[in-house]
């Protein structure tokens, strides 16, 4: 059964930030390919183009984002809304008004179901959608639920949005449980984890991958992939590396963020400046070679949904050492790869043990074989159909 699906989201790639929300893009392009009609609305903060040169890098790109963009067959509509610093609840309301005005202003028939993808601030639109009689599904990805429900003054707004929906989906069971605890149980509560492209993320020869990346062929390489932000705690990753890395090992950060200077400074203070590299953001197609080149992926997050980088690394046969955060543990069958301790010495010891005695690549790959994009899309379709009929 073909459905008309409206999507309201604050996280989606654009020409200025092509790597942000790429897994959301994969999902909605996949649903379109399965014969459903998808209208995607991605409101962005208002800013005139002439102000772009005067804004900081974090805001300047917003003024350059096109209002309409075709991405892989999905037409993305980007209305503007007023965004005021420190006014999170009001910003969410303005986001919702702009998104709904665009979604119902296209002249097309009303959607059979609207997905608030990336729960906050999109769930701020759920009450108005319920008033219109439009079924709502709220999808959680991580901080959009876990961080918001811990933020004073926002939890009640998120809870109201969740209560106004007919169902929840989430990328991890941990996250789904948090949504139920915040908004109450619903007729539809479905796990819709991201898939991993096993044909792309597959094992390869380490020396060849390092040669392609310009990395030394000898010595251990520890990899961190993700934004350099407080939630990912890259400084803990650096401290764990300093405490437990094998002699001559190198640490590579792939990602960008406001903590890059702090990481560089801490590496210098620890005498690791020549063994730590910050590469910034890299194209997704290049990541497979980084997983092949690495002896270990290190993830030290404080909060997570179900990390895509862990899926990718395991599918490539790369061992993982991660802190227990959100749904991360749902992916790691080997207890040696999951730390319940955020103390750097303990993490360092685990890192050292894994570098010396890594699990077999074929065992890691088999652990994520069921997590395909086809399975993810089937779960999503089932949830959408159930919500539209609830």
Beta strands, then each sheet from edge to edge (+ up, - down):
strand 1: 4-9
strand 2: 37-41
strand 3: 44-45
strand 4: 68-71
strand 5: 74-77
strand 6: 80-81
strand 7: 113-117
strand 8: 135-140
strand 9: 167-170
strand 10: 188-191
strand 11: 221-225
strand 12: 250-254
strand 13: 276-278
strand 14: 296-299
strand 15: 320-323
strand 16: 338-339
sheet 1: 4+ 5- 2- 1- 7- 8- 9- 10-
sheet 2: 3+ 6+
sheet 3: 13+ 12+ 11+ 14+ 15+ 16+
end
